[in-house]
Amino acid sequence: MNRPTTSNAQLALLGRLEGERLASEQQWKGHVADNQMIHKTAEVSANEQKENVKRATDVANINRGLMAEDARTRAGIIAAADTANHNSLDAWLMNYIEKPIQEEAYKRKAYQDYYDYLSMGPMEYDFTNDSYINDAQRRLNEIADDDPQRDEKRRAILKDVENYRIQRSNEYKLN
């Protein structure tokens, strides 16, 4: 057997080199593991950050939608209030300003009509035996109480009679 001759110093050096090699190998494995964990942690952190941004965006969109809905609701409430105020102003104008003006105009017209009637002078024509007047009276009596056009028919007949009376009175005055 040929065995190389070695000394204790060489064996010690060889042991020391072998230990350093194993130590550096273990150190390298530790660095690789650390590096893998750093990359894995960074990846998990990036994913979490993406999820956080996504959730924040969803919440912001929901809040934006709720704010828009709230704005539409407020606008509807304000519009309803404005409409109610406008309607109440219209009612006030109608009741306290326009209605008295209209009533005054109606009164003036009635007084003017009455004055015109009185200024015609006494009518000397006898309408009691007039056939047109008697026919109008008969037509008035024939209108049924439940006729839906009862008021319109009565007004038309009375208007015709009034026109007839004015015409006959004027004819009588001219003669």
DOZASE-376579 format. One record per residue (C-alpha): x, y, z; residue in three letters. Coordinates in Angstrom, 3 decimals, always signed. Example, Ala and Ser with C-alpha at 12.3 -4.5 7.8 and 13.67 -1.06 7.14 Angstrom:
DOZASE-376579
site px: +12.300 py: -4.500 pz: +7.800 resn: Ala
site px: +13.670 py: -1.060 pz: +7.140 resn: Ser
***
This chain:
DOZASE-376579
site px: +0.000 py: +0.000 pz: +0.000 resn: Met
site px: +1.231 py: +3.182 pz: -1.021 resn: Asn
site px: +0.051 py: +5.801 pz: +1.183 resn: Arg
site px: +1.133 py: +9.377 pz: +0.826 resn: Pro
site px: +2.983 py: +10.681 pz: +3.684 resn: Thr
site px: +1.296 py: +13.504 pz: +5.429 resn: Thr
site px: +2.077 py: +15.489 pz: +8.420 resn: Ser
site px: -0.153 py: +16.706 pz: +11.119 resn: Asn
site px: +0.141 py: +20.235 pz: +9.757 resn: Ala
site px: -1.068 py: +19.145 pz: +6.404 resn: Gln
site px: -3.961 py: +17.283 pz: +7.962 resn: Leu
site px: -4.813 py: +20.320 pz: +10.028 resn: Ala
site px: -4.665 py: +22.518 pz: +6.938 resn: Leu
site px: -6.807 py: +20.081 pz: +5.039 resn: Leu
site px: -9.342 py: +20.006 pz: +7.899 resn: Gly
site px: -9.336 py: +23.744 pz: +8.105 resn: Arg
site px: -9.858 py: +24.123 pz: +4.319 resn: Leu
site px: -12.608 py: +21.510 pz: +4.377 resn: Glu
site px: -14.316 py: +23.398 pz: +7.235 resn: Gly
site px: -14.027 py: +26.709 pz: +5.407 resn: Glu
site px: -15.449 py: +25.133 pz: +2.278 resn: Arg
site px: -18.403 py: +23.715 pz: +4.205 resn: Leu
site px: -18.865 py: +27.014 pz: +6.050 resn: Ala
site px: -18.796 py: +29.012 pz: +2.831 resn: Ser
site px: -21.203 py: +26.543 pz: +1.220 resn: Glu
site px: -23.573 py: +26.908 pz: +4.144 resn: Gln
site px: -23.130 py: +30.685 pz: +4.051 resn: Gln
site px: -23.903 py: +30.711 pz: +0.324 resn: Trp
site px: -27.036 py: +28.560 pz: +0.935 resn: Lys
site px: -28.063 py: +31.038 pz: +3.653 resn: Gly
site px: -27.614 py: +34.006 pz: +1.302 resn: His
site px: -29.628 py: +32.219 pz: -1.412 resn: Val
site px: -32.388 py: +31.458 pz: +1.124 resn: Ala
site px: -32.337 py: +35.078 pz: +2.353 resn: Asp
site px: -32.481 py: +36.355 pz: -1.208 resn: Asn
site px: -35.394 py: +34.022 pz: -2.017 resn: Gln
site px: -37.254 py: +35.172 pz: +1.105 resn: Met
site px: -36.595 py: +38.832 pz: +0.250 resn: Ile
site px: -37.975 py: +38.299 pz: -3.280 resn: His
site px: -40.919 py: +36.291 pz: -1.951 resn: Lys
site px: -41.706 py: +38.972 pz: +0.666 resn: Thr
site px: -41.394 py: +41.713 pz: -1.947 resn: Ala
site px: -43.740 py: +39.819 pz: -4.267 resn: Glu
site px: -46.280 py: +39.282 pz: -1.485 resn: Val
site px: -45.974 py: +42.952 pz: -0.530 resn: Ser
site px: -46.470 py: +44.043 pz: -4.150 resn: Ala
site px: -49.552 py: +41.819 pz: -4.443 resn: Asn
site px: -50.923 py: +43.233 pz: -1.190 resn: Glu
site px: -50.242 py: +46.741 pz: -2.461 resn: Gln
site px: -52.118 py: +45.959 pz: -5.693 resn: Lys
site px: -55.038 py: +44.555 pz: -3.671 resn: Glu
site px: -55.029 py: +47.639 pz: -1.424 resn: Asn
site px: -55.074 py: +49.945 pz: -4.449 resn: Val
site px: -57.889 py: +47.905 pz: -5.989 resn: Lys
site px: -59.929 py: +48.040 pz: -2.768 resn: Arg
site px: -59.263 py: +51.768 pz: -2.374 resn: Ala
site px: -60.354 py: +52.351 pz: -5.987 resn: Thr
site px: -63.541 py: +50.319 pz: -5.442 resn: Asp
site px: -64.332 py: +52.260 pz: -2.265 resn: Val
site px: -63.619 py: +55.566 pz: -4.031 resn: Ala
site px: -65.941 py: +54.569 pz: -6.898 resn: Asn
site px: -68.682 py: +53.579 pz: -4.461 resn: Ile
site px: -68.249 py: +56.848 pz: -2.568 resn: Asn
site px: -68.286 py: +58.828 pz: -5.819 resn: Arg
site px: -71.505 py: +57.080 pz: -6.839 resn: Gly
site px: -73.085 py: +57.754 pz: -3.451 resn: Leu
site px: -72.052 py: +61.406 pz: -3.627 resn: Met
site px: -73.547 py: +61.709 pz: -7.124 resn: Ala
site px: -76.772 py: +60.061 pz: -5.927 resn: Glu
site px: -76.816 py: +62.388 pz: -2.927 resn: Asp
site px: -76.325 py: +65.382 pz: -5.222 resn: Ala
site px: -79.201 py: +64.202 pz: -7.454 resn: Arg
site px: -81.419 py: +63.724 pz: -4.403 resn: Thr
site px: -80.561 py: +67.182 pz: -3.080 resn: Arg
site px: -81.198 py: +68.703 pz: -6.507 resn: Ala
site px: -84.603 py: +66.960 pz: -6.592 resn: Gly
site px: -85.469 py: +68.274 pz: -3.139 resn: Ile
site px: -84.398 py: +71.792 pz: -4.074 resn: Ile
site px: -86.377 py: +71.596 pz: -7.335 resn: Ala
site px: -89.469 py: +70.394 pz: -5.458 resn: Ala
site px: -89.089 py: +73.218 pz: -2.944 resn: Ala
site px: -88.650 py: +75.765 pz: -5.736 resn: Asp
site px: -91.740 py: +74.404 pz: -7.498 resn: Thr
site px: -93.756 py: +74.558 pz: -4.279 resn: Ala
site px: -92.559 py: +78.130 pz: -3.656 resn: Asn
site px: -93.408 py: +79.103 pz: -7.222 resn: His
site px: -96.865 py: +77.515 pz: -6.959 resn: Asn
site px: -97.541 py: +79.226 pz: -3.642 resn: Ser
site px: -96.424 py: +82.533 pz: -5.157 resn: Leu
site px: -98.771 py: +81.937 pz: -8.099 resn: Asp
site px: -101.610 py: +81.155 pz: -5.701 resn: Ala
site px: -100.856 py: +84.274 pz: -3.684 resn: Trp
site px: -100.751 py: +86.422 pz: -6.827 resn: Leu
site px: -104.001 py: +84.902 pz: -8.028 resn: Met
site px: -105.837 py: +85.253 pz: -4.697 resn: Asn
site px: -104.598 py: +88.643 pz: -3.540 resn: Tyr
site px: -103.774 py: +90.538 pz: -6.720 resn: Ile
site px: -105.359 py: +89.163 pz: -9.887 resn: Glu
site px: -108.620 py: +87.904 pz: -8.389 resn: Lys
site px: -109.620 py: +91.291 pz: -6.893 resn: Pro
site px: -108.728 py: +92.969 pz: -10.195 resn: Ile
site px: -110.912 py: +90.491 pz: -12.086 resn: Gln
site px: -113.748 py: +90.913 pz: -9.593 resn: Glu
site px: -113.520 py: +94.682 pz: -9.938 resn: Glu
site px: -113.636 py: +94.353 pz: -13.739 resn: Ala
site px: -116.705 py: +92.102 pz: -13.483 resn: Tyr
site px: -118.418 py: +94.616 pz: -11.188 resn: Lys
site px: -117.623 py: +97.493 pz: -13.546 resn: Arg
site px: -119.019 py: +95.500 pz: -16.483 resn: Lys
site px: -122.176 py: +94.645 pz: -14.523 resn: Ala
site px: -122.665 py: +98.291 pz: -13.519 resn: Tyr
site px: -122.056 py: +99.414 pz: -17.099 resn: Gln
site px: -124.538 py: +96.862 pz: -18.430 resn: Asp
site px: -127.093 py: +97.942 pz: -15.835 resn: Tyr
site px: -126.487 py: +101.608 pz: -16.686 resn: Tyr
site px: -126.863 py: +100.838 pz: -20.399 resn: Asp
site px: -130.090 py: +98.990 pz: -19.646 resn: Tyr
site px: -131.448 py: +101.908 pz: -17.616 resn: Leu
site px: -130.398 py: +104.476 pz: -20.207 resn: Ser
site px: -132.492 py: +102.732 pz: -22.872 resn: Met
site px: -135.509 py: +104.384 pz: -21.371 resn: Gly
site px: -138.866 py: +102.806 pz: -20.680 resn: Pro
site px: -139.946 py: +100.095 pz: -23.062 resn: Met
site px: -143.399 py: +100.616 pz: -24.268 resn: Glu
site px: -143.628 py: +97.564 pz: -26.433 resn: Tyr
site px: -145.780 py: +94.881 pz: -24.864 resn: Asp
site px: -143.835 py: +91.604 pz: -24.857 resn: Phe
site px: -146.473 py: +89.616 pz: -22.961 resn: Thr
site px: -148.376 py: +88.604 pz: -26.083 resn: Asn
site px: -145.368 py: +88.312 pz: -28.409 resn: Asp
site px: -145.245 py: +84.908 pz: -30.134 resn: Ser
site px: -141.394 py: +84.823 pz: -30.233 resn: Tyr
site px: -141.198 py: +85.372 pz: -26.468 resn: Ile
site px: -143.904 py: +82.783 pz: -25.817 resn: Asn
site px: -142.070 py: +80.286 pz: -28.064 resn: Asp
site px: -138.824 py: +80.952 pz: -26.156 resn: Ala
site px: -140.639 py: +80.383 pz: -22.864 resn: Gln
site px: -141.971 py: +77.074 pz: -24.183 resn: Arg
site px: -138.453 py: +76.009 pz: -25.294 resn: Arg
site px: -137.067 py: +76.895 pz: -21.848 resn: Leu
site px: -139.724 py: +74.768 pz: -20.168 resn: Asn
site px: -138.947 py: +71.802 pz: -22.454 resn: Glu
site px: -135.273 py: +71.601 pz: -21.405 resn: Ile
site px: -134.903 py: +68.628 pz: -19.081 resn: Ala
site px: -133.287 py: +69.168 pz: -15.679 resn: Asp
site px: -130.860 py: +66.270 pz: -16.220 resn: Asp
site px: -129.745 py: +67.440 pz: -19.682 resn: Asp
site px: -125.932 py: +67.807 pz: -19.620 resn: Pro
site px: -126.118 py: +70.847 pz: -21.933 resn: Gln
site px: -128.952 py: +72.443 pz: -19.990 resn: Arg
site px: -127.041 py: +75.579 pz: -18.976 resn: Asp
site px: -125.679 py: +76.205 pz: -22.461 resn: Glu
site px: -129.135 py: +75.799 pz: -24.041 resn: Lys
site px: -130.729 py: +78.140 pz: -21.492 resn: Arg
site px: -128.042 py: +80.782 pz: -22.031 resn: Arg
site px: -128.487 py: +80.580 pz: -25.802 resn: Ala
site px: -132.279 py: +80.985 pz: -25.560 resn: Ile
site px: -132.006 py: +83.873 pz: -23.088 resn: Leu
site px: -129.406 py: +85.589 pz: -25.250 resn: Lys
site px: -131.693 py: +85.246 pz: -28.282 resn: Asp
site px: -134.603 py: +86.671 pz: -26.282 resn: Val
site px: -132.502 py: +89.616 pz: -25.073 resn: Glu
site px: -131.342 py: +90.368 pz: -28.616 resn: Asn
site px: -134.934 py: +90.100 pz: -29.825 resn: Tyr
site px: -136.140 py: +92.468 pz: -27.070 resn: Arg
site px: -133.453 py: +95.034 pz: -27.911 resn: Ile
site px: -134.290 py: +94.819 pz: -31.614 resn: Gln
site px: -138.047 py: +95.148 pz: -31.005 resn: Arg
site px: -137.544 py: +98.031 pz: -28.555 resn: Ser
site px: -135.352 py: +99.892 pz: -31.026 resn: Asn
site px: -137.909 py: +99.296 pz: -33.800 resn: Glu
site px: -140.662 py: +100.548 pz: -31.520 resn: Tyr
site px: -138.684 py: +103.669 pz: -30.575 resn: Lys
site px: -138.000 py: +104.469 pz: -34.227 resn: Leu
site px: -141.693 py: +104.249 pz: -35.145 resn: Asn
***
